[in-house]
Amino acid sequence: MKKYLLIMPALLFALTARSQCQADFSFTNNANSFTFADSSNAGSGTIISWLWTFGDQTAPSTQQNPTHVYDFCGNYAVTLTIVTSGFCTSSFTDTVLVNSGFSGSFTSNVDTTTGTVQFQAQPVGANANYIWDFGDASTGTGPAPSHQYASAGTYNVCVIISDAGGICTDTVCNSVVVTIAPPSCNATWTNNSLLVGQQTFTATPFNLGWTYSWDFGDATTGNGFIATHTYTTSGTYTVCLTVTDSATMCTSQFCDTVNINFPVTCPVSFTNVNLLGNMSFTATPFSIQNTYTWTFGDNTTGTGAITSHTYTTPGTYTVCVTMTTPGNCTSTFCDTVIIPNAIGIAEVSGMSNIKVYPVPAKDELNVQFAYAGNGNVTLMVTDVCGRQADATVTSTVSGNTTNAVIDITELSSGVYLLQIQTPTGTSVQRFVKE
């Protein structure tokens, strides 16, 4: 009983202290910008917190004297709640009227592929109304409508922004440029080889509304999303795909090359004989039904299974023969020929006393000469057709005299040419191998 009597006075005191605080405020307005002034009574304590709600679904404020800007006209219930150091809590609510004019705006984002425009109005609020005129005799509502234009052009777009109570209204108009890109029907192709000469072409992408036309590069054509074509001869062909969209009349073309290689089933070669600089060439195999074309390596050409050519300058030349059969089988064979200087001792500056022995030679050929010039001296053995022979040269030099031993054991019996080449000329000697 004594404890009860002690607690009761303290509880009564706390209840009395709480009842002494009272929240209150005043405000001023300048073009929808409201400044709120706290005029609350803290009673016997001090105010330790303020909480303001402005009635427009914006975040509350904990300042003592906040400023708040309203985006839209209307009546808003503003509430201030205070808490004192004596644990007294009080709330006060008053209504403010927002009726000053406001400025609206909007942005637009154009999709150039479809002609669709996404609009966004400002400001955005739950108690606002938006009425749109898209400039093409169509309308819309809402803060962010989407509208598709049927054709490209410049449109005068207007939006009327108003609050739900109809207190304030603003009309905003701007020009919107709508660009619509022409329809695209671009396509490419890939190819696969099934058989020799046969190619399957596949277009990408596939569209049921498109037509696909092919030019295979060999004066033949085809149609379809997938086309198969057989080439009859080797070569590089330019294949072109033309696509047409029947709905939009869009047309595009894509070209690329394809290499066709048939295996050679008609190999050709040739032999040649050098008759004092006049070369005679004979192709193998020989057939009067085949055609033969020659390039002699000195910018001249010839025809026929057997042909001859005279070179005007000594040197090494690449000769090629191309044979074509009646069945369009074509093959080419190339080889080199060496055209030496005239047989005998050429006028070579600085060279003298040339000796080649024994004649005939069996396993070794001895060469001796004097050379007083500058530069290297090269010895080379060729057959009478100008082809270099398999021979090994070992040489020693004593003063201006060179002694060389040439191993000719690998050579077949016959007539050969020894070329002594210097920077100023070439001396050619004939010898016989037993």
C-alpha positions as CSV (number, residue, x, y, z in Angstrom):
1,M,0.0,0.0,0.0
2,K,2.9,2.4,0.7
3,K,4.4,1.8,-2.7
4,Y,1.1,2.6,-4.5
5,L,0.8,5.9,-2.7
6,L,4.5,6.8,-3.8
7,I,4.0,5.9,-7.5
8,M,0.7,7.7,-8.1
9,P,2.0,11.3,-7.7
10,A,4.8,10.7,-10.2
11,L,2.4,9.3,-12.8
12,L,0.0,12.2,-12.3
13,F,2.9,14.6,-12.8
14,A,4.0,12.9,-16.1
15,L,0.5,13.0,-17.5
16,T,0.2,16.7,-16.6
17,A,3.6,17.5,-18.3
18,R,2.5,15.7,-21.5
19,S,-0.7,17.7,-21.7
20,Q,1.1,21.0,-21.5
21,C,2.9,20.7,-25.0
22,Q,1.0,21.8,-28.1
23,A,2.1,21.6,-31.8
24,D,1.4,24.6,-34.0
25,F,2.8,26.3,-37.1
26,S,2.2,29.1,-39.6
27,F,3.2,29.5,-43.3
28,T,3.8,31.9,-46.1
29,N,3.5,31.2,-49.9
30,N,5.5,32.4,-52.8
31,A,4.6,30.9,-56.2
32,N,3.9,27.4,-54.7
33,S,7.0,27.6,-52.5
34,F,5.7,27.4,-48.9
35,T,7.8,28.3,-45.9
36,F,6.6,26.8,-42.6
37,A,7.4,28.4,-39.2
38,D,7.1,26.3,-36.1
39,S,5.1,28.0,-33.3
40,S,4.6,25.0,-31.1
41,N,4.4,25.2,-27.3
42,A,6.8,22.8,-25.5
43,G,5.1,23.2,-22.1
44,S,7.6,22.6,-19.2
45,G,10.1,20.8,-21.5
46,T,11.9,21.6,-24.7
47,I,11.1,20.3,-28.2
48,I,13.6,17.7,-29.3
49,S,12.2,16.6,-32.7
50,W,9.9,17.9,-35.5
51,L,8.3,15.8,-38.2
52,W,6.5,17.4,-41.1
53,T,4.3,15.7,-43.7
54,F,3.2,17.9,-46.6
55,G,0.3,15.9,-48.0
56,D,1.7,15.4,-51.6
57,Q,3.4,12.0,-51.1
58,T,6.9,13.5,-50.9
59,A,9.4,12.6,-48.2
60,P,8.7,14.1,-44.7
61,S,11.1,16.7,-43.2
62,T,12.7,16.8,-39.7
63,Q,13.7,20.5,-39.9
64,Q,12.1,23.0,-37.5
65,N,11.2,25.5,-40.2
66,P,11.2,23.7,-43.6
67,T,10.5,25.1,-47.1
68,H,8.5,22.9,-49.5
69,V,7.7,23.4,-53.2
70,Y,4.5,21.9,-54.6
71,D,4.5,20.7,-58.2
72,F,0.7,20.8,-58.6
73,C,-2.1,23.1,-57.5
74,G,-4.6,21.8,-55.0
75,N,-5.5,21.6,-51.3
76,Y,-2.9,19.7,-49.2
77,A,-3.1,18.7,-45.5
78,V,0.2,19.6,-43.7
79,T,0.9,17.9,-40.3
80,L,3.5,18.8,-37.7
81,T,4.3,16.3,-35.0
82,I,6.6,17.3,-32.1
83,V,8.2,15.4,-29.2
84,T,9.5,17.2,-26.1
85,S,12.2,16.4,-23.6
86,G,9.4,15.6,-21.1
87,F,8.1,12.8,-23.5
88,C,5.2,15.0,-24.5
89,T,3.9,14.4,-28.1
90,S,1.6,16.6,-30.0
91,S,0.4,16.9,-33.7
92,F,-1.2,19.7,-35.5
93,T,-2.7,19.7,-39.1
94,D,-3.6,22.6,-41.3
95,T,-4.7,22.8,-45.0
96,V,-2.7,24.8,-47.5
97,L,-4.0,25.9,-50.9
98,V,-1.6,25.8,-53.9
99,N,-3.1,27.9,-56.6
100,S,-0.2,29.7,-58.3
101,G,0.7,28.8,-61.9
102,F,3.2,26.1,-62.7
103,S,5.4,25.4,-65.7
104,G,5.2,22.0,-67.4
105,S,7.4,20.4,-70.1
106,F,7.9,17.1,-72.0
107,T,10.6,15.1,-73.7
108,S,10.4,12.7,-76.7
109,N,12.5,9.7,-77.8
110,V,12.0,8.6,-81.5
111,D,12.5,5.0,-82.6
112,T,13.7,5.5,-86.2
113,T,13.0,1.9,-87.1
114,T,9.2,1.9,-86.3
115,G,8.3,5.6,-86.1
116,T,7.3,5.1,-82.4
117,V,7.8,8.0,-80.1
118,Q,8.0,7.7,-76.3
119,F,6.9,10.9,-74.5
120,Q,7.6,11.9,-70.9
121,A,5.8,14.8,-69.2
122,Q,7.1,16.9,-66.3
123,P,6.2,17.3,-63.5
124,V,4.8,13.9,-62.6
125,G,2.3,13.6,-59.8
126,A,-0.5,11.2,-58.6
127,N,-3.1,14.1,-58.5
128,A,-2.3,15.4,-62.0
129,N,-4.0,14.9,-65.3
130,Y,-2.3,14.8,-68.8
131,I,-4.1,15.2,-72.1
132,W,-2.0,14.8,-75.3
133,D,-2.5,15.9,-78.9
134,F,0.1,14.1,-81.0
135,G,-0.3,16.4,-84.1
136,D,-1.6,13.7,-86.4
137,A,-5.2,13.8,-85.4
138,S,-4.7,11.3,-82.5
139,T,-4.7,11.9,-78.8
140,G,-3.5,10.2,-75.6
141,T,-3.4,10.5,-71.8
142,G,-1.0,9.8,-69.0
143,P,2.4,11.2,-68.1
144,A,4.4,8.9,-70.4
145,P,2.4,7.8,-73.4
146,S,3.9,6.0,-76.5
147,H,2.6,6.8,-80.0
148,Q,3.5,5.3,-83.4
149,Y,3.4,7.7,-86.4
150,A,2.5,6.2,-89.8
151,S,4.9,8.4,-91.7
152,A,8.0,10.5,-91.2
153,G,7.6,14.2,-90.7
154,T,7.5,17.1,-88.2
155,Y,4.6,17.1,-85.8
156,N,3.3,19.8,-83.4
157,V,2.7,17.9,-80.1
158,C,0.9,19.5,-77.2
159,V,0.2,18.3,-73.7
160,I,-2.3,19.9,-71.2
161,I,-1.1,19.3,-67.6
162,S,-3.6,20.0,-64.8
163,D,-4.2,19.1,-61.1
164,A,-7.1,16.8,-60.2
165,G,-9.1,19.7,-58.8
166,G,-8.8,21.8,-61.9
167,I,-7.2,24.7,-60.0
168,C,-4.1,25.1,-62.2
169,T,-3.6,24.2,-65.9
170,D,-0.5,24.5,-68.2
171,T,-0.4,23.8,-72.0
172,V,3.0,22.9,-73.5
173,C,3.6,22.5,-77.3
174,N,6.8,21.5,-79.1
175,S,7.8,20.3,-82.6
176,V,8.8,16.6,-82.8
177,V,10.7,15.4,-85.8
178,V,9.9,11.8,-86.7
179,T,12.4,9.9,-88.9
180,I,11.6,6.4,-90.2
181,A,14.4,4.5,-91.8
182,P,13.7,2.5,-94.9
183,P,13.0,-1.2,-94.3
184,S,16.1,-3.4,-94.3
185,C,16.3,-6.8,-96.1
186,N,20.0,-7.3,-95.9
187,A,21.2,-10.9,-96.2
188,T,24.4,-12.9,-96.6
189,W,25.2,-16.5,-97.5
190,T,27.4,-19.4,-96.5
191,N,28.4,-22.4,-98.7
192,N,29.3,-26.1,-98.1
193,S,30.9,-28.5,-100.6
194,L,29.1,-31.9,-100.9
195,L,30.8,-33.4,-103.9
196,V,33.6,-32.3,-106.2
197,G,32.4,-29.1,-107.9
198,Q,29.0,-29.2,-106.1
199,Q,28.2,-26.3,-103.7
200,T,25.2,-25.8,-101.4
201,F,24.5,-22.1,-100.7
202,T,22.3,-21.1,-97.7
203,A,21.0,-17.5,-97.2
204,T,20.9,-15.8,-93.8
205,P,18.4,-14.7,-92.4
206,F,15.3,-16.7,-93.5
207,N,12.1,-14.7,-94.1
208,L,8.9,-16.2,-95.6
209,G,8.1,-12.8,-97.2
210,W,11.4,-12.6,-99.1
211,T,12.4,-14.0,-102.4
212,Y,16.0,-15.2,-103.0
213,S,17.7,-15.1,-106.4
214,W,21.2,-16.4,-107.1
215,D,23.9,-15.7,-109.7
216,F,26.5,-18.5,-109.5
217,G,29.1,-16.6,-111.5
218,D,29.3,-19.1,-114.4
219,A,26.4,-17.7,-116.4
220,T,23.9,-19.8,-114.4
221,T,21.2,-18.7,-111.9
222,G,19.0,-20.2,-109.2
223,N,16.3,-19.4,-106.7
224,G,15.3,-20.3,-103.1
225,F,16.6,-19.8,-99.6
226,I,18.9,-22.8,-100.1
227,A,20.3,-23.4,-103.6
228,T,22.6,-26.2,-104.8
229,H,24.8,-25.7,-107.9
230,T,27.5,-27.9,-109.6
231,Y,30.5,-26.3,-111.3
232,T,32.1,-28.1,-114.2
233,T,35.6,-26.5,-114.2
234,S,38.1,-25.2,-111.6
235,G,38.2,-21.5,-110.9
236,T,37.2,-18.6,-108.7
237,Y,33.6,-17.6,-109.1
238,T,31.7,-14.6,-107.8
239,V,28.4,-15.7,-106.4
240,C,25.7,-13.0,-105.8
241,L,22.5,-13.3,-103.7
242,T,19.7,-10.8,-104.4
243,V,16.9,-10.5,-101.8
244,T,13.5,-8.8,-102.4
245,D,10.9,-8.1,-99.7
246,S,7.5,-8.2,-101.5
247,A,5.8,-6.3,-98.7
248,T,8.1,-3.3,-98.6
249,M,9.8,-3.7,-102.1
250,C,13.2,-3.6,-100.3
251,T,16.0,-5.1,-102.4
252,S,19.5,-5.9,-101.3
253,Q,22.5,-7.8,-102.9
254,F,25.4,-9.6,-101.3
255,C,28.3,-11.0,-103.3
256,D,31.3,-13.2,-102.4
257,T,33.8,-15.6,-104.1
258,V,34.0,-19.3,-104.0
259,N,37.0,-21.4,-105.1
260,I,36.4,-24.6,-107.1
261,N,39.3,-27.0,-107.5
262,F,39.0,-30.2,-109.5
263,P,41.8,-32.8,-109.0
264,V,44.2,-32.9,-111.9
265,T,43.7,-36.1,-113.9
266,C,45.7,-35.1,-117.0
267,P,49.3,-34.3,-115.8
268,V,51.7,-32.9,-118.4
269,S,55.5,-32.5,-118.6
270,F,58.0,-31.7,-121.3
271,T,61.6,-32.4,-122.4
272,N,63.9,-30.1,-124.2
273,V,67.0,-30.1,-126.4
274,N,69.4,-27.2,-126.9
275,L,70.7,-26.9,-130.4
276,L,73.3,-24.1,-130.1
277,G,70.8,-21.8,-128.4
278,N,67.7,-22.9,-130.3
279,M,65.6,-24.8,-127.8
280,S,63.3,-27.6,-128.9
281,F,60.4,-28.5,-126.5
282,T,58.3,-31.6,-126.6
283,A,55.2,-32.0,-124.4
284,T,54.2,-35.4,-122.8
285,P,51.7,-36.9,-123.3
286,F,51.3,-36.0,-127.0
287,S,47.8,-35.9,-128.6
288,I,46.5,-34.0,-131.6
289,Q,43.2,-33.6,-129.6
290,N,44.8,-31.7,-126.8
291,T,45.8,-28.0,-126.9
292,Y,49.2,-26.9,-125.7
293,T,50.3,-23.4,-124.8
294,W,53.9,-22.3,-123.7
295,T,55.5,-19.5,-121.9
296,F,59.3,-19.4,-122.4
297,G,60.2,-17.2,-119.5
298,D,61.4,-14.2,-121.6
299,N,57.9,-12.7,-122.2
300,T,57.3,-14.8,-125.3
301,T,54.8,-17.6,-125.8
302,G,54.2,-20.6,-128.2
303,T,51.7,-23.3,-129.0
304,G,51.7,-26.9,-130.1
305,A,52.8,-30.2,-128.5
306,I,56.2,-29.7,-130.1
307,T,57.6,-26.2,-130.4
308,S,61.0,-24.4,-130.6
309,H,62.3,-21.1,-129.3
310,T,65.6,-19.2,-129.7
311,Y,66.8,-17.2,-126.7
312,T,68.8,-14.0,-127.5
313,T,70.5,-13.7,-124.1
314,P,72.2,-16.4,-122.0
315,G,70.6,-17.0,-118.6
316,T,68.2,-19.2,-116.6
317,Y,64.5,-19.2,-117.8
318,T,61.4,-20.8,-116.3
319,V,59.4,-22.6,-119.1
320,C,55.8,-23.6,-118.6
321,V,53.5,-25.7,-120.7
322,T,49.7,-25.8,-120.1
323,M,47.7,-28.7,-121.6
324,T,43.9,-28.8,-122.0
325,T,42.0,-32.0,-123.0
326,P,38.7,-32.1,-124.9
327,G,37.0,-32.8,-121.5
328,N,38.3,-29.5,-120.2
329,C,40.9,-31.1,-118.0
330,T,43.8,-28.6,-117.6
331,S,47.2,-29.0,-116.1
332,T,50.4,-27.0,-116.1
333,F,54.0,-28.1,-115.7
334,C,57.1,-25.7,-115.3
335,D,60.8,-26.3,-115.3
336,T,63.9,-24.2,-115.7
337,V,66.4,-24.2,-118.6
338,I,69.9,-22.6,-118.7
339,I,71.1,-20.9,-121.8
340,P,74.9,-20.7,-121.7
341,N,77.2,-18.4,-123.8
342,A,78.5,-19.8,-127.1
343,I,80.8,-22.7,-126.7
344,G,84.4,-21.7,-126.6
345,I,86.6,-19.2,-124.8
346,A,84.7,-16.0,-124.4
347,E,86.4,-12.7,-124.1
348,V,86.6,-12.5,-120.3
349,S,88.7,-9.6,-119.0
350,G,91.5,-10.8,-116.7
351,M,91.3,-14.5,-117.6
352,S,93.9,-16.5,-119.4
353,N,95.7,-19.9,-119.7
354,I,92.5,-22.0,-119.4
355,K,93.2,-25.7,-119.4
356,V,90.5,-28.5,-119.1
357,Y,91.8,-32.1,-118.9
358,P,91.8,-35.1,-119.3
359,V,89.7,-35.4,-122.4
360,P,87.7,-37.6,-122.2
361,A,87.4,-37.5,-118.4
362,K,86.3,-40.4,-116.2
363,D,85.9,-39.6,-112.6
364,E,87.6,-36.2,-112.2
365,L,87.9,-33.2,-114.5
366,N,90.9,-30.9,-113.9
367,V,90.6,-27.1,-114.6
368,Q,93.4,-24.6,-114.5
369,F,93.2,-20.9,-115.4
370,A,94.7,-17.5,-114.4
371,Y,92.4,-14.7,-113.4
372,A,93.8,-11.3,-112.6
373,G,90.4,-9.5,-112.2
374,N,88.3,-8.6,-109.2
375,G,85.4,-10.6,-107.8
376,N,84.5,-14.3,-107.4
377,V,84.9,-17.0,-110.0
378,T,82.2,-19.7,-110.2
379,L,82.5,-23.1,-112.0
380,M,79.3,-24.9,-113.1
381,V,78.7,-28.1,-115.1
382,T,75.6,-28.3,-117.4
383,D,74.3,-30.7,-119.9
384,V,74.0,-29.6,-123.6
385,C,70.3,-28.6,-122.8
386,G,71.5,-26.1,-120.2
387,R,70.4,-28.1,-117.1
388,Q,72.8,-28.0,-114.2
389,A,74.6,-31.3,-113.7
390,D,75.5,-33.0,-110.4
391,A,79.2,-32.3,-109.9
392,T,81.3,-31.2,-106.9
393,V,84.0,-28.6,-107.3
394,T,87.2,-28.4,-105.1
395,S,89.6,-25.6,-105.9
396,T,92.9,-24.1,-104.7
397,V,94.3,-20.7,-105.6
398,S,98.0,-19.9,-105.9
399,G,98.7,-16.3,-106.9
400,N,96.5,-15.6,-109.9
401,T,96.3,-19.3,-110.9
402,T,93.3,-21.4,-109.9
403,N,93.5,-25.2,-109.9
404,A,90.1,-26.9,-109.6
405,V,89.1,-30.6,-109.4
406,I,85.5,-31.4,-110.3
407,D,84.0,-34.8,-109.2
408,I,82.0,-36.1,-112.1
409,T,81.5,-39.7,-111.0
410,E,77.7,-39.2,-110.8
411,L,77.4,-38.0,-114.4
412,S,76.3,-40.3,-117.1
413,S,78.5,-40.7,-120.2
414,G,78.1,-38.0,-122.7
415,V,79.0,-34.4,-123.7
416,Y,78.9,-31.7,-121.0
417,L,79.6,-28.0,-120.8
418,L,81.9,-26.3,-118.2
419,Q,81.0,-22.7,-117.4
420,I,83.6,-20.4,-115.8
421,Q,81.7,-17.4,-114.7
422,T,83.3,-14.1,-113.6
423,P,81.9,-10.6,-113.0
424,T,83.0,-9.6,-116.4
425,G,81.9,-12.6,-118.5
426,T,81.6,-16.4,-118.9
427,S,83.9,-18.8,-120.6
428,V,82.2,-22.1,-121.7
429,Q,84.2,-25.3,-122.4
430,R,83.0,-28.6,-123.8
431,F,84.2,-31.9,-122.3
432,V,83.3,-35.6,-122.6
433,K,82.5,-37.9,-119.7
434,E,83.4,-41.6,-120.4
